[in-house]
Amino acid sequence: MNFDDVFNAQNTTGISPEKLAFLKAMSARQAGGGPKDMMAALMAASNNAAKQGIAFNEAERDLMLDVLLKNLSPEESKKAQSMIQMMKRMKR
């Protein structure tokens, strides 16, 4: 799925241009791959964002996950969503 398609379908109002550019670059790097690749891409993106002084709120993190999940097959997306839910439960 194309970055612009995903972000045109999402509400990106209020997200800074710097964050949108960062998300677009992350999406381009992650194209293809499976759930493990997605999680690795997310961790790398998080580390890169922190180095650049970019912090994402929960809604923006959810948007990142939506972008990453749209690049997966339906089966891979289901596996990744299960992993994400498990991680969210562990954070509580």
N, C-alpha and C positions, 0 to 999 in steps of 0.2 A: 504494500500500500504506500502511496505517495504521501510525503509529509504534508504537503499543502492540502491534500484531500482530508487528512485527519484533522488538521488544525482549522480548516474551514468548517468542518462539522462540529467542532468543539467551541465552547465559549472561552476565548482567549482574552477577553476584555480585562484589562488590569494587569496583564502580564507584561513586564518590561520588554522592550526590544532586545536587550542583551540576553534575557532568559529565553526568549523565543529563538534567537539565533543559536544559542547553546543547545536547545532542544532539537532544532533542525539538524545541527551537526551530529548530535547523538543519534538521531533517527537514521541519518545517512550511513553512519558507521555500523549500525546494527542490522541493516537490511539482510534478511536471510538468517539462517542459524536456528537453533532450537532453544528450549527453555533455559538450559545451562548457559548458552551464549547470551541470552537475554539478561540473565542475572549478572553475568560477568560484565556486560555492557553497562548495566545500571550501576554496579559498584564502581566501575571505572569513571562513569559520568559523574557520580557523586563525589569521588575523590578530586576529579578535575575541577568541578564546580567549587569545591571548598578551597582549592588552591587559587582560584580566580576571585574568591570572595563572594561567590554567588550562593545564596541560600534559598531553598525552595520550601514553600509552605505545603501543607497536606494536599490541598487541591491541585497544586502544581505537580506534586509527586504522583498523584493519581493520573494526571494528564500524561506524564511521562510513561507510566505503566500502560495506559491506553495505547499510546503510540507504539510501544514495544510489542504489546500483545497483538496489534493489528498486523504486524510483520510475521506472525507465526501462523502455521496451519491450525485448523480447528482443534485437532488432537493435542498439538503442542501448546496451544493457548489454554486448553483445559488443564493440562499438567502445570503450566506456569501459574495459572490462577489458584490452583490448589497450594502451590508453594507460597504464593503471596499471602493467602489467607492464613496459612500456618505461621508465617513470619509475623503477621499482624497480631495473631493471638499470643505469640510469645512476647511481644512488646508490652502487652497489658500487664 
